[in-house]
Amino acid sequence: VEDCVNAVGVDVNTASAPLLARVSGLNHVVANNIVEYRNVNGPFRSRKVIRKVPRLGDKTFEQAAGFLRINDGDNPLDRSAVHPEAYPVVERILLRIGKGIGEVMGQPAALKELSAAEFTDEKFGVPTVRDILLELEKPGRDPRPEFKTATFHEGIESISDLQPNIILEGVVTNVAAFGAFVDIGVHQDGLIHVSAMANRFVKDPHEIVKPGQIVKVKVMEVDLKRQRISLTMRLDGAPSSVSRAGDTRVEANANAEASPRERRPYGTNRDKPQVTGAIALALERAKLKK
């Protein structure tokens, strides 16, 4: 949690005391003092005001200030990851390009021609200035990778909606020696046996999937009585199409289940009997003679 908080930062005007306590340099006492000060005096308007919080000394401020964000404050830099100690570097950058902070933040074109080496000093080297320029280009950017979720099939909400051969998207919830469990959005995880994970021999399921991974699976079998779902990642073979919830029949299956009297070749007219054999040949010859 600490790594996430310190990578993304927190809004000091909305964060709870337990969350603030996760910020580098803050403990539970100081975190509670921040919330109490905020409740009494209203939202913080700048990072400078945070120094007034009881028991938040210079060392604590130095460690925590860069992770405490103030949206809609007096200084736009207070909502960025730029530390207050580095504000003079930003001022030199603005002086160099002749623009205000509002014209620069979030505008990569205004900064792309700048060299970090121009703005270094005895305290801030090239790597730090590069980070400052990146933050000005995309203030408050979230360094975490994009979070992807599985798209559950609309209309399939319970195990009773499942039918064999349906292809679904799901999330791997657990991996064991015998296979992997997958959440497919029906409140009951399905099992992909290790033998159904690939078109080859799989010794260890961890070679194929990992928890949190999004996978496509095909329903092999549904046991409603025991609430068990068998899945496969081998999608070869024509799956049933899902036209609506609970309806997975295709014409081939419907025709196969029909009685011998009802079965007919595809593309033939049900109402017109098909006459074949010697009688049909005789009738055709009679028509030709006429």
C-alpha positions as CSV (number, residue, x, y, z in Angstrom):
1,V,0.0,0.0,0.0
2,E,2.8,2.4,0.9
3,D,4.4,1.9,-2.5
4,C,1.1,2.7,-4.3
5,V,0.4,5.8,-2.2
6,N,3.9,7.1,-2.6
7,A,3.8,6.5,-6.4
8,V,0.5,8.1,-7.0
9,G,0.2,10.6,-4.2
10,V,-2.9,11.5,-2.1
11,D,-5.3,14.4,-2.0
12,V,-4.6,16.0,1.4
13,N,-8.0,17.5,1.4
14,T,-10.0,14.3,1.0
15,A,-7.7,11.5,2.3
16,S,-8.6,9.7,5.5
17,A,-6.2,9.5,8.4
18,P,-5.3,5.8,7.8
19,L,-4.5,6.6,4.2
20,L,-2.4,9.6,5.1
21,A,-0.5,7.5,7.6
22,R,0.8,5.4,4.6
23,V,2.5,8.5,3.1
24,S,6.3,8.6,3.5
25,G,7.3,10.5,6.6
26,L,3.8,10.6,8.2
27,N,2.8,8.5,11.2
28,H,-0.7,8.0,12.7
29,V,-0.4,10.9,15.1
30,V,0.5,13.4,12.3
31,A,-2.1,11.9,10.0
32,N,-4.8,12.5,12.5
33,N,-3.6,16.0,13.2
34,I,-3.8,16.8,9.4
35,V,-7.4,15.6,9.3
36,E,-8.3,17.5,12.5
37,Y,-6.6,20.7,11.2
38,R,-8.6,20.3,8.0
39,N,-11.9,19.9,9.8
40,V,-11.3,23.0,11.9
41,N,-9.8,25.3,9.3
42,G,-11.2,24.1,6.1
43,P,-9.4,22.6,3.0
44,F,-5.7,23.3,2.6
45,R,-5.1,26.0,-0.1
46,S,-1.4,25.4,-0.5
47,R,1.4,23.0,0.6
48,K,2.8,25.8,2.7
49,V,-0.2,25.7,5.0
50,I,0.5,22.1,5.8
51,R,3.5,23.2,7.8
52,K,1.0,24.6,10.4
53,V,-0.2,21.2,11.3
54,P,0.9,20.3,14.9
55,R,3.9,18.0,15.1
56,L,4.6,18.2,11.4
57,G,8.1,19.5,11.4
58,D,10.5,20.5,8.7
59,K,11.9,17.0,8.3
60,T,8.5,15.4,8.0
61,F,7.4,18.1,5.5
62,E,10.5,17.4,3.4
63,Q,9.7,13.7,3.2
64,A,5.9,14.0,2.7
65,A,5.2,17.2,0.8
66,G,5.8,15.7,-2.7
67,F,3.2,13.0,-2.1
68,L,0.5,15.4,-0.7
69,R,-1.5,16.9,-3.5
70,I,-3.8,19.9,-3.4
71,N,-6.3,20.1,-6.2
72,D,-7.8,23.5,-7.0
73,G,-5.3,25.2,-4.7
74,D,-3.6,28.6,-5.0
75,N,-0.5,27.2,-6.8
76,P,-1.1,24.7,-9.7
77,L,2.2,23.0,-8.8
78,D,0.7,21.8,-5.5
79,R,-1.4,19.3,-7.4
80,S,1.7,17.8,-9.1
81,A,4.5,15.5,-7.9
82,V,7.0,18.4,-8.1
83,H,8.4,18.9,-4.5
84,P,8.1,22.4,-3.1
85,E,11.9,22.5,-2.8
86,A,12.1,22.2,-6.6
87,Y,9.7,25.1,-7.3
88,P,12.6,27.4,-8.1
89,V,13.7,25.1,-10.9
90,V,10.2,25.5,-12.4
91,E,10.4,29.2,-12.1
92,R,13.7,29.2,-14.1
93,I,12.0,27.1,-16.7
94,L,9.1,29.5,-17.0
95,L,11.4,32.5,-17.2
96,R,13.4,30.8,-20.0
97,I,10.3,30.2,-22.2
98,G,8.4,33.3,-21.1
99,K,5.2,31.6,-20.1
100,G,3.1,31.3,-17.0
101,I,2.6,28.0,-15.2
102,G,-1.0,27.7,-16.5
103,E,0.3,27.8,-20.1
104,V,2.9,25.1,-19.4
105,M,1.3,22.4,-17.3
106,G,-0.2,19.7,-19.4
107,Q,1.3,21.3,-22.6
108,P,4.1,19.0,-23.9
109,A,4.7,21.2,-26.9
110,A,5.8,24.1,-24.7
111,L,8.5,22.1,-23.2
112,K,9.8,19.7,-25.9
113,E,12.6,21.9,-27.0
114,L,14.1,22.3,-23.6
115,S,17.2,20.6,-22.3
116,A,17.3,19.4,-18.7
117,A,21.0,20.4,-18.5
118,E,20.0,24.1,-18.8
119,F,18.3,24.1,-15.4
120,T,20.5,22.1,-13.2
121,D,22.2,23.5,-10.1
122,E,24.2,22.3,-7.1
123,K,21.1,20.7,-5.6
124,F,19.2,19.3,-8.6
125,G,20.9,17.3,-11.3
126,V,19.9,16.3,-14.8
127,P,17.8,13.3,-13.7
128,T,15.7,15.3,-11.3
129,V,15.2,18.1,-13.8
130,R,14.1,15.6,-16.4
131,D,11.5,14.2,-13.9
132,I,10.3,17.8,-13.3
133,L,9.8,18.4,-17.1
134,L,7.9,15.1,-17.4
135,E,5.7,16.1,-14.5
136,L,5.0,19.5,-16.1
137,E,4.0,17.8,-19.3
138,K,1.6,15.4,-17.6
139,P,0.8,16.7,-14.1
140,G,-0.6,14.2,-11.7
141,R,0.0,11.3,-14.1
142,D,-0.7,7.9,-12.8
143,P,2.5,5.7,-13.2
144,R,0.5,2.5,-12.7
145,P,-0.1,0.4,-15.8
146,E,-3.6,0.4,-17.3
147,F,-5.9,-1.8,-15.3
148,K,-7.8,-4.2,-17.5
149,T,-10.8,-6.2,-16.5
150,A,-12.6,-9.1,-18.1
151,T,-15.7,-8.4,-20.1
152,F,-18.4,-10.8,-18.8
153,H,-21.0,-11.9,-21.3
154,E,-24.2,-10.0,-21.2
155,G,-27.2,-12.1,-20.2
156,I,-25.1,-14.9,-18.6
157,E,-25.3,-14.2,-14.9
158,S,-25.7,-17.6,-13.2
159,I,-24.5,-21.1,-13.7
160,S,-27.9,-22.0,-15.1
161,D,-27.4,-19.7,-18.0
162,L,-24.3,-21.7,-19.2
163,Q,-24.4,-24.1,-22.1
164,P,-21.6,-26.3,-23.5
165,N,-19.4,-24.7,-26.2
166,I,-20.1,-21.1,-25.2
167,I,-16.9,-19.0,-25.4
168,L,-16.5,-16.5,-22.6
169,E,-13.9,-14.1,-21.1
170,G,-12.8,-14.6,-17.5
171,V,-10.2,-13.8,-14.9
172,V,-7.9,-16.4,-13.3
173,T,-8.6,-16.4,-9.6
174,N,-6.3,-19.3,-8.5
175,V,-3.7,-21.6,-10.0
176,A,-3.1,-25.1,-8.6
177,A,-1.1,-28.2,-9.6
178,F,-4.2,-29.7,-11.3
179,G,-5.4,-26.6,-13.2
180,A,-6.7,-23.1,-12.8
181,F,-10.0,-21.6,-11.5
182,V,-11.6,-18.8,-13.5
183,D,-14.2,-16.3,-12.7
184,I,-16.6,-16.0,-15.7
185,G,-19.2,-13.8,-14.0
186,V,-21.7,-16.4,-12.8
187,H,-20.8,-16.3,-9.0
188,Q,-19.1,-19.8,-9.3
189,D,-15.6,-20.2,-10.6
190,G,-15.0,-22.7,-13.4
191,L,-12.1,-25.1,-13.5
192,I,-9.7,-25.5,-16.4
193,H,-8.0,-28.8,-15.9
194,V,-4.3,-28.9,-16.7
195,S,-5.0,-31.2,-19.7
196,A,-7.3,-28.5,-21.2
197,M,-4.9,-25.6,-21.0
198,A,-3.1,-26.0,-24.4
199,N,-2.8,-28.2,-27.4
200,R,0.3,-29.7,-25.9
201,F,1.4,-31.4,-22.7
202,V,1.5,-29.0,-19.8
203,K,3.5,-30.0,-16.8
204,D,2.8,-27.0,-14.6
205,P,-0.3,-24.7,-15.0
206,H,1.8,-21.8,-13.9
207,E,3.6,-21.9,-17.2
208,I,0.3,-21.0,-18.9
209,V,-1.7,-18.7,-16.6
210,K,-1.3,-16.7,-13.5
211,P,-3.8,-15.1,-11.0
212,G,-5.4,-12.0,-12.3
213,Q,-4.8,-12.9,-16.0
214,I,-7.7,-12.4,-18.4
215,V,-8.3,-15.5,-20.5
216,K,-10.8,-16.8,-23.1
217,V,-12.4,-20.1,-22.2
218,K,-15.0,-22.5,-23.7
219,V,-17.5,-24.2,-21.5
220,M,-17.1,-28.0,-21.7
221,E,-19.6,-29.2,-19.1
222,V,-22.0,-27.8,-16.5
223,D,-23.0,-29.8,-13.5
224,L,-25.9,-27.9,-11.9
225,K,-26.4,-30.4,-9.1
226,R,-22.8,-30.1,-7.9
227,Q,-22.4,-26.5,-9.0
228,R,-19.3,-27.4,-11.1
229,I,-18.2,-25.8,-14.4
230,S,-15.6,-27.5,-16.6
231,L,-13.7,-25.1,-18.9
232,T,-11.1,-25.4,-21.6
233,M,-8.6,-22.9,-23.2
234,R,-8.5,-25.0,-26.3
235,L,-10.9,-23.0,-28.4
236,D,-10.5,-25.0,-31.6
237,G,-13.8,-26.2,-33.0
238,A,-16.9,-24.2,-33.8
239,P,-18.4,-22.8,-30.6
240,S,-22.1,-22.3,-30.2
241,S,-23.3,-18.7,-30.9
242,V,-25.1,-16.9,-28.1
243,S,-28.1,-15.1,-29.4
244,R,-29.7,-14.5,-26.1
245,A,-29.4,-15.6,-22.5
246,G,-29.8,-19.3,-22.1
247,D,-30.2,-20.0,-25.9
248,T,-27.2,-21.6,-27.4
249,R,-28.7,-23.9,-30.0
250,V,-27.4,-23.9,-33.5
251,E,-29.2,-25.3,-36.5
252,A,-27.0,-28.3,-36.7
253,N,-27.8,-29.4,-33.2
254,A,-31.5,-28.8,-33.7
255,N,-31.5,-30.8,-36.8
256,A,-29.5,-33.6,-35.2
257,E,-32.0,-33.8,-32.3
258,A,-35.1,-34.0,-34.6
259,S,-36.9,-37.2,-35.3
260,P,-36.1,-39.1,-38.5
261,R,-39.3,-37.8,-40.1
262,E,-38.3,-34.2,-39.4
263,R,-34.7,-34.5,-40.5
264,R,-34.0,-32.9,-43.9
265,P,-31.1,-31.8,-46.0
266,Y,-30.0,-28.2,-45.4
267,G,-31.5,-25.8,-47.9
268,T,-34.5,-28.0,-48.7
269,N,-38.1,-26.9,-48.4
270,R,-39.8,-28.5,-45.4
271,D,-43.3,-28.4,-47.1
272,K,-42.2,-30.0,-50.4
273,P,-41.6,-33.7,-50.2
274,Q,-38.4,-35.0,-51.8
275,V,-39.1,-37.8,-54.3
276,T,-36.2,-40.1,-55.2
277,G,-35.6,-43.5,-56.7
278,A,-37.1,-45.4,-59.7
279,I,-40.5,-43.7,-59.4
280,A,-39.0,-40.3,-59.7
281,L,-37.0,-41.4,-62.8
282,A,-40.2,-42.7,-64.5
283,L,-42.0,-39.5,-63.8
284,E,-39.2,-37.4,-65.3
285,R,-39.2,-39.6,-68.5
286,A,-43.0,-39.2,-68.8
287,K,-42.7,-35.5,-68.6
288,L,-40.1,-35.5,-71.4
289,K,-42.3,-37.6,-73.7
290,K,-45.1,-35.0,-73.4
